[in-house]
Amino acid sequence: MSNDTNVTLDPFLDYDINESLNNYEWSELAPALVVYSITFCLGLTGNLVIIASTLCPKLRPLPSTPTNIFLGGLASADLILITFCIPVKIAKLFSYTWTMGLFLCKSVHYMQSVSAICSVLTLTAMSVERYYAIVHPMRAQYTCTISQARRIVMVTWAASFLLAIPMLFTQRHKAVGEKVPAFWCVRDSDSVTIWRLHELYMLLLVLVIPLVVMAFCYTAICWEIWLVMKRRYHMTSRHALSPTVNNNAVNGESIAMTDRRRDGDRSRRSRSRRGDARTEIESRTMKQVVKMLVAVVVLFAICWSPMLIDNVLTSYGILPRLKHDTSKHLNTIFQLMAYFNSCINPIIYGFMSKHFRESFLAAACGGWWCCCRRRVYTPPVKRHPSVSQTRTTSVRWA
């Protein structure tokens, strides 16, 4: 009787640890594996092409401009996340514990923070550069330069590596298990205060403060564009409604115009029409670039904010630290969204910018397949070399 009781109460007699480690819940693993694989393939290809199109001198089909330099820096940050973090995340899907050691436990989460911080700092720098180029074009002539953009990108990378250092102290390689000793790679929940401060720090640094700055910049940009379009509409309306009056008419008597005066009027009207068409192209391209950059910012916020907010709520005990059922699935979705953001930007450029679509093909044909004929990028508007290129080139090469 006692033996039967012992068999009934012991939960480990019919438990095979090796069998449990080889059984996978494919209903949970398959969606995550598919999303990570798609993100890796699309992100690796798209971001490499962006870097080739904007930063590599031999393959670059687009001219070097501040906006393109920032986009190349943003693609580099996404590429680090894709190449360094996603393979480890995929390997982690097939293990119940952390089997890759202390170094990868610390470095993977550190590089994830570096990528997120570098991306958001680059987006913020782009919004400030657009703000000066459109709202303060005279000041932008000596602030929004190519050399300045390169310096900002380098400072952004250095700041990202420094600002991500707290992650090295928050992430812990924790020993677990009694029957089978193992390790987890988790936040240091024993130091609750440090954990909570770190999650608030990341939320403010990656989400709240940059979004406030970018919201101000893009609101001012949209307001300036609206004012410019409004003034242009009134000017063209008055020009269209005003009748052609001969200024040489005196007391009702008209003096016949010579052929030279008539040809001069025709030439002026022709130049005016060409100038209006050129201005219209520039205005349309400028609005297209602003829309594209705003879309990049909005998608960054949508993809990263759920995970950052979930981390804060978990650190304060509002959400459970050990995820089960619905909370586990939501946590997985939030992580997938953050990683998927790394492959979204090339898709946005492709859908929203005709010039970037052309540059992708030019970079591919120019450097990767010798059988393709190299395509040369042609700018939509030609300007006199004496005119400052700061405002126009920085808004139209995307």
GUKOL-984312 format. One line per 5 residues: number of its first residue (from 1); their letters; for each residue x, y negated, z of C-alpha. Coordinates in nm, 2 decimals, decimal comma. Each point is the difference from the previous one (the first is absolute). Layout:
NUM	a	X/Y/Z ~ ...
//
This chain:
1	msndt	0,00/0,00/0,00 ~ 0,28/-0,24/0,09 ~ 0,19/0,09/-0,32 ~ -0,31/-0,08/-0,21 ~ -0,04/-0,33/0,18
6	nvtld	0,36/-0,09/-0,07 ~ -0,04/0,07/-0,37 ~ -0,31/-0,21/-0,02 ~ 0,14/-0,30/0,18 ~ 0,35/-0,02/-0,16
11	pfldy	-0,03/-0,23/-0,30 ~ 0,34/0,09/-0,16 ~ -0,03/0,38/-0,03 ~ -0,16/-0,02/-0,34 ~ 0,19/-0,31/-0,11
16	dines	0,28/0,04/-0,26 ~ 0,21/-0,32/-0,01 ~ 0,17/0,09/-0,33 ~ -0,34/0,07/-0,17 ~ -0,14/-0,34/0,12
21	lnnye	0,30/-0,19/-0,14 ~ -0,05/0,16/-0,34 ~ -0,37/-0,08/-0,02 ~ -0,08/-0,34/-0,15 ~ -0,34/-0,18/-0,01
26	wsela	0,00/-0,08/-0,37 ~ -0,32/-0,19/0,03 ~ 0,20/-0,25/0,20 ~ 0,34/0,03/-0,17 ~ -0,11/0,00/-0,36
31	palvv	-0,15/-0,36/-0,01 ~ 0,30/-0,15/0,18 ~ 0,25/0,20/-0,22 ~ -0,18/-0,12/-0,32 ~ 0,00/-0,37/0,11
36	ysitf	0,37/0,01/0,11 ~ 0,10/0,17/-0,33 ~ -0,19/-0,25/-0,21 ~ 0,14/-0,29/0,20 ~ 0,35/0,14/-0,04
41	clglt	-0,02/0,05/-0,38 ~ -0,18/-0,32/-0,09 ~ 0,19/-0,21/0,25 ~ 0,34/0,13/-0,10 ~ -0,06/-0,06/-0,37
46	gnlvi	-0,19/-0,33/0,03 ~ 0,24/-0,16/0,24 ~ 0,31/0,11/-0,19 ~ -0,14/-0,16/-0,31 ~ -0,08/-0,32/0,19
51	iastl	0,35/-0,02/0,13 ~ 0,14/0,06/-0,35 ~ -0,23/-0,26/-0,15 ~ 0,08/-0,27/0,26 ~ 0,34/0,06/0,15
56	cpklr	0,23/0,21/-0,22 ~ 0,18/-0,22/-0,25 ~ 0,05/0,26/-0,27 ~ -0,36/0,12/0,01 ~ -0,18/-0,32/0,10
61	plpst	-0,25/-0,10/-0,28 ~ -0,13/-0,29/0,21 ~ 0,20/-0,31/0,08 ~ 0,13/-0,05/0,35 ~ -0,25/-0,21/0,19
66	ptnif	-0,08/-0,04/0,37 ~ -0,33/0,19/-0,03 ~ 0,17/0,29/-0,18 ~ 0,28/0,02/0,25 ~ -0,25/0,02/0,29
71	lggla	-0,19/0,27/-0,18 ~ 0,32/0,19/-0,05 ~ 0,07/-0,03/0,37 ~ -0,35/0,12/0,08 ~ 0,04/0,30/-0,23
76	sadli	0,33/0,09/0,18 ~ -0,17/0,00/0,34 ~ -0,27/0,23/-0,14 ~ 0,26/0,23/-0,16 ~ 0,18/0,05/0,34
81	litfc	-0,32/0,11/0,16 ~ -0,08/0,24/-0,28 ~ 0,34/0,16/-0,04 ~ 0,10/0,01/0,37 ~ -0,32/0,05/0,19
86	ipvki	-0,25/0,19/-0,22 ~ 0,21/0,32/-0,04 ~ 0,04/0,03/0,38 ~ -0,38/-0,06/0,04 ~ -0,07/0,28/-0,25
91	aklfs	0,23/0,24/0,19 ~ -0,16/-0,10/0,33 ~ -0,34/0,11/-0,14 ~ 0,11/0,36/0,02 ~ 0,13/0,00/0,36
96	ytwtm	-0,19/-0,03/0,33 ~ 0,31/-0,15/0,16 ~ 0,28/-0,23/-0,10 ~ 0,28/0,23/-0,13 ~ 0,22/-0,26/-0,17
101	glflc	0,20/-0,13/0,29 ~ 0,05/-0,32/0,19 ~ 0,16/-0,20/-0,29 ~ -0,29/0,04/-0,24 ~ -0,25/-0,05/0,28
106	ksvhy	0,14/-0,35/0,06 ~ 0,11/-0,09/-0,35 ~ -0,32/0,09/-0,19 ~ -0,22/-0,22/0,22 ~ 0,27/-0,27/0,00
111	mqsvs	0,01/-0,01/-0,38 ~ -0,37/0,00/-0,01 ~ 0,00/-0,31/0,22 ~ 0,27/-0,16/-0,21 ~ -0,20/0,06/-0,32
116	aicsv	-0,32/-0,15/0,15 ~ 0,18/-0,30/0,14 ~ 0,20/-0,07/-0,32 ~ -0,32/0,03/-0,21 ~ -0,20/-0,24/0,20
121	ltlta	0,29/-0,25/0,03 ~ 0,05/0,01/-0,37 ~ -0,38/-0,05/-0,06 ~ 0,01/-0,30/0,24 ~ 0,31/-0,15/-0,18
126	msver	-0,18/0,05/-0,33 ~ -0,31/-0,19/0,13 ~ 0,22/-0,29/0,13 ~ 0,18/-0,01/-0,33 ~ -0,32/-0,01/-0,20
131	yyaiv	-0,13/-0,27/0,24 ~ 0,29/-0,23/-0,07 ~ 0,01/0,07/-0,37 ~ -0,37/-0,09/-0,05 ~ -0,09/-0,24/0,28
136	hpmra	0,34/-0,18/0,03 ~ 0,16/0,04/-0,35 ~ 0,25/-0,28/0,04 ~ 0,14/0,14/0,32 ~ 0,00/0,35/-0,16
141	qytct	0,26/-0,11/-0,25 ~ 0,27/0,03/0,26 ~ -0,15/0,24/0,25 ~ -0,16/0,27/-0,23 ~ 0,31/0,09/-0,19
146	isqar	0,14/0,34/-0,10 ~ 0,30/-0,02/0,22 ~ -0,22/-0,09/0,29 ~ -0,23/0,29/-0,07 ~ 0,30/0,24/0,00
151	rivmv	0,11/-0,14/0,34 ~ -0,35/0,04/0,14 ~ -0,02/0,36/-0,11 ~ 0,34/0,08/0,16 ~ -0,10/-0,17/0,32
156	twaas	-0,34/0,18/0,00 ~ 0,18/0,34/-0,02 ~ 0,24/-0,09/0,28 ~ -0,28/-0,13/0,22 ~ -0,21/0,32/-0,07
161	fllai	0,28/0,23/0,12 ~ 0,04/-0,21/0,32 ~ -0,37/-0,05/0,07 ~ -0,06/0,38/-0,03 ~ 0,26/0,09/0,27
166	pmlft	-0,27/0,03/0,28 ~ -0,13/0,31/-0,18 ~ 0,32/0,18/0,09 ~ -0,08/-0,04/0,37 ~ -0,37/0,07/-0,02
171	qrhka	0,01/0,32/-0,21 ~ 0,09/0,30/0,22 ~ 0,13/0,35/-0,08 ~ -0,20/0,18/0,27 ~ 0,05/0,35/0,12
176	vgekv	-0,32/0,20/0,04 ~ -0,12/0,36/0,04 ~ 0,05/0,26/0,27 ~ -0,03/0,34/-0,17 ~ 0,17/-0,13/-0,32
181	pafwc	0,22/-0,32/0,05 ~ -0,04/-0,26/-0,27 ~ 0,00/-0,37/-0,06 ~ -0,24/-0,27/-0,10 ~ 0,08/-0,33/-0,17
186	vrdsd	-0,24/-0,25/0,17 ~ -0,02/-0,34/0,16 ~ 0,14/-0,02/0,35 ~ -0,32/0,02/0,20 ~ 0,19/0,03/0,33
191	svtiw	0,10/-0,37/-0,04 ~ -0,35/-0,13/-0,05 ~ 0,09/-0,37/0,02 ~ 0,28/0,03/-0,27 ~ -0,23/0,20/-0,22
196	rlhel	-0,28/-0,26/0,02 ~ 0,23/-0,29/-0,05 ~ 0,15/0,16/-0,31 ~ -0,34/0,07/-0,16 ~ -0,11/-0,36/0,06
201	ymlll	0,33/-0,12/-0,14 ~ -0,05/0,20/-0,32 ~ -0,36/-0,11/-0,03 ~ 0,10/-0,37/0,03 ~ 0,31/0,03/-0,22
206	vlvip	-0,14/0,21/-0,28 ~ -0,36/-0,11/-0,01 ~ -0,13/-0,30/0,20 ~ 0,28/-0,27/-0,05 ~ 0,07/0,07/-0,37
211	lvvma	-0,37/0,01/-0,09 ~ -0,05/-0,34/0,17 ~ 0,29/-0,15/-0,20 ~ -0,11/0,16/-0,33 ~ -0,37/-0,10/0,05
216	fcyta	0,11/-0,36/0,05 ~ 0,23/0,01/-0,31 ~ -0,25/0,16/-0,24 ~ -0,29/-0,21/0,12 ~ 0,21/-0,31/-0,07
221	icwei	0,10/0,14/-0,34 ~ -0,36/0,08/-0,09 ~ -0,11/-0,35/0,11 ~ 0,28/-0,16/-0,21 ~ -0,10/0,21/-0,31
226	wlvmk	-0,36/-0,10/0,04 ~ 0,09/-0,37/0,02 ~ 0,22/0,02/-0,31 ~ -0,27/0,18/-0,19 ~ -0,26/-0,26/0,11
231	rryhm	0,22/-0,29/-0,11 ~ 0,07/0,17/-0,33 ~ -0,37/0,06/-0,06 ~ -0,08/-0,37/0,06 ~ 0,28/-0,12/-0,22
236	tsrha	-0,10/0,23/-0,29 ~ -0,37/-0,09/0,04 ~ 0,08/-0,37/-0,02 ~ 0,22/0,06/-0,31 ~ -0,27/0,20/-0,17
241	lsptv	-0,28/-0,25/0,07 ~ 0,19/-0,32/-0,08 ~ -0,06/-0,11/-0,36 ~ 0,30/-0,07/-0,23 ~ 0,02/-0,38/-0,01
246	nnnav	0,24/-0,19/-0,22 ~ 0,19/-0,24/0,21 ~ 0,08/-0,21/-0,30 ~ -0,36/-0,10/-0,05 ~ -0,05/-0,37/0,07
251	ngesi	-0,33/-0,18/-0,03 ~ -0,16/0,30/-0,18 ~ 0,26/0,00/-0,27 ~ 0,20/0,32/-0,05 ~ 0,35/-0,01/-0,12
256	amtdr	0,08/0,30/-0,22 ~ 0,25/0,24/0,15 ~ 0,31/0,09/-0,20 ~ 0,09/0,35/-0,08 ~ 0,28/-0,01/0,25
261	rrdgd	-0,23/-0,10/0,28 ~ -0,24/0,27/-0,10 ~ 0,27/0,26/-0,01 ~ 0,13/-0,11/0,34 ~ -0,35/0,04/0,15
266	rsrrs	-0,03/0,35/-0,14 ~ 0,34/0,09/0,14 ~ -0,09/-0,13/0,34 ~ -0,33/0,19/0,00 ~ 0,19/0,32/-0,11
271	rsrrg	0,25/-0,04/0,28 ~ -0,28/-0,06/0,25 ~ -0,18/0,31/-0,11 ~ 0,33/0,21/0,03 ~ 0,06/-0,15/0,34
276	darte	-0,35/0,08/0,12 ~ 0,04/0,36/-0,12 ~ 0,34/0,03/0,17 ~ -0,14/-0,14/0,32 ~ -0,30/0,23/-0,01
281	iesrt	0,23/0,31/-0,05 ~ 0,22/-0,11/0,30 ~ -0,30/-0,06/0,22 ~ -0,15/0,33/-0,09 ~ 0,33/0,18/0,07
286	mkqvv	0,04/-0,18/0,33 ~ -0,34/0,10/0,12 ~ 0,07/0,36/-0,11 ~ 0,32/0,01/0,20 ~ -0,17/-0,14/0,31
291	kmlva	-0,28/0,25/-0,03 ~ 0,25/0,28/-0,03 ~ 0,20/-0,11/0,31 ~ -0,32/-0,04/0,20 ~ -0,10/0,35/-0,10
296	vvvlf	0,34/0,14/0,12 ~ -0,04/-0,18/0,34 ~ -0,36/0,12/0,05 ~ 0,08/0,36/-0,08 ~ 0,30/-0,01/0,23
301	aicws	-0,22/-0,12/0,28 ~ -0,27/0,26/-0,07 ~ 0,26/0,29/-0,02 ~ 0,21/-0,09/0,31 ~ -0,25/-0,16/0,24
306	pmlid	-0,19/0,32/0,10 ~ 0,32/0,18/0,11 ~ 0,14/-0,30/0,19 ~ -0,33/-0,06/0,18 ~ -0,04/0,37/0,07
311	nvlts	0,35/0,00/0,16 ~ -0,09/-0,30/0,22 ~ -0,33/0,15/0,12 ~ 0,17/0,33/0,07 ~ 0,27/-0,16/0,20
316	ygilp	-0,26/-0,17/0,22 ~ -0,20/0,32/0,05 ~ -0,30/-0,12/-0,19 ~ 0,05/0,29/-0,24 ~ 0,13/0,34/0,11
321	rlkhd	0,38/0,06/-0,03 ~ -0,06/0,36/-0,10 ~ -0,20/0,00/-0,32 ~ -0,27/0,26/-0,05 ~ -0,27/0,05/-0,26
326	tskhl	-0,12/-0,33/-0,14 ~ 0,27/-0,21/0,16 ~ 0,26/0,23/-0,14 ~ -0,14/-0,03/-0,35 ~ -0,03/-0,38/0,02
331	ntifq	0,36/-0,02/0,13 ~ 0,12/0,21/-0,30 ~ -0,20/-0,23/-0,24 ~ 0,15/-0,31/0,15 ~ 0,35/0,13/-0,05
336	lmayf	-0,07/0,11/-0,35 ~ -0,14/-0,35/-0,08 ~ 0,32/-0,17/0,13 ~ 0,22/0,23/-0,22 ~ -0,23/-0,03/-0,30
341	nscin	0,05/-0,38/0,00 ~ 0,36/0,07/-0,13 ~ -0,13/0,11/-0,34 ~ -0,29/-0,24/-0,04 ~ 0,20/-0,31/-0,09
346	piiyg	0,13/0,13/-0,34 ~ -0,36/0,09/-0,08 ~ -0,12/-0,35/0,08 ~ 0,27/-0,15/-0,22 ~ -0,10/0,23/-0,28
351	fmskh	-0,37/-0,07/0,02 ~ 0,02/-0,38/0,07 ~ 0,30/-0,11/-0,20 ~ 0,05/0,05/-0,37 ~ 0,36/-0,12/0,02
356	fresf	0,09/0,26/0,26 ~ -0,16/0,27/-0,21 ~ 0,22/-0,10/-0,29 ~ 0,31/-0,02/0,23 ~ -0,06/0,35/0,12
361	laaac	0,01/0,13/-0,35 ~ 0,30/-0,22/-0,09 ~ 0,20/0,12/0,30 ~ -0,08/0,36/-0,07 ~ 0,08/-0,03/-0,37
366	ggwwc	0,31/-0,21/0,06 ~ 0,17/0,21/0,25 ~ -0,14/0,34/0,04 ~ -0,09/0,14/-0,34 ~ 0,24/-0,09/-0,27
371	ccrrr	-0,24/0,11/-0,27 ~ -0,23/-0,29/0,08 ~ 0,06/-0,34/-0,16 ~ 0,09/-0,26/0,27 ~ -0,28/-0,25/0,04
376	vytpp	0,09/-0,36/0,08 ~ -0,22/-0,21/0,22 ~ -0,14/-0,31/-0,16 ~ -0,13/-0,27/0,23 ~ -0,36/-0,12/-0,06
381	vkrhp	0,11/-0,37/0,00 ~ 0,31/-0,16/-0,13 ~ 0,11/-0,32/0,19 ~ 0,27/-0,25/-0,08 ~ 0,32/0,08/0,18
386	svsqt	0,01/-0,34/0,16 ~ -0,32/0,07/0,19 ~ 0,03/0,15/0,34 ~ -0,08/0,37/-0,01 ~ -0,07/0,04/0,38
391	rttsv	-0,38/-0,03/-0,01 ~ -0,08/0,17/-0,33 ~ 0,24/0,29/-0,01 ~ -0,07/0,10/0,36 ~ -0,37/0,04/-0,06
396	rwa	-0,01/0,15/-0,35 ~ 0,24/0,29/0,00 ~ -0,24/0,25/0,16
//
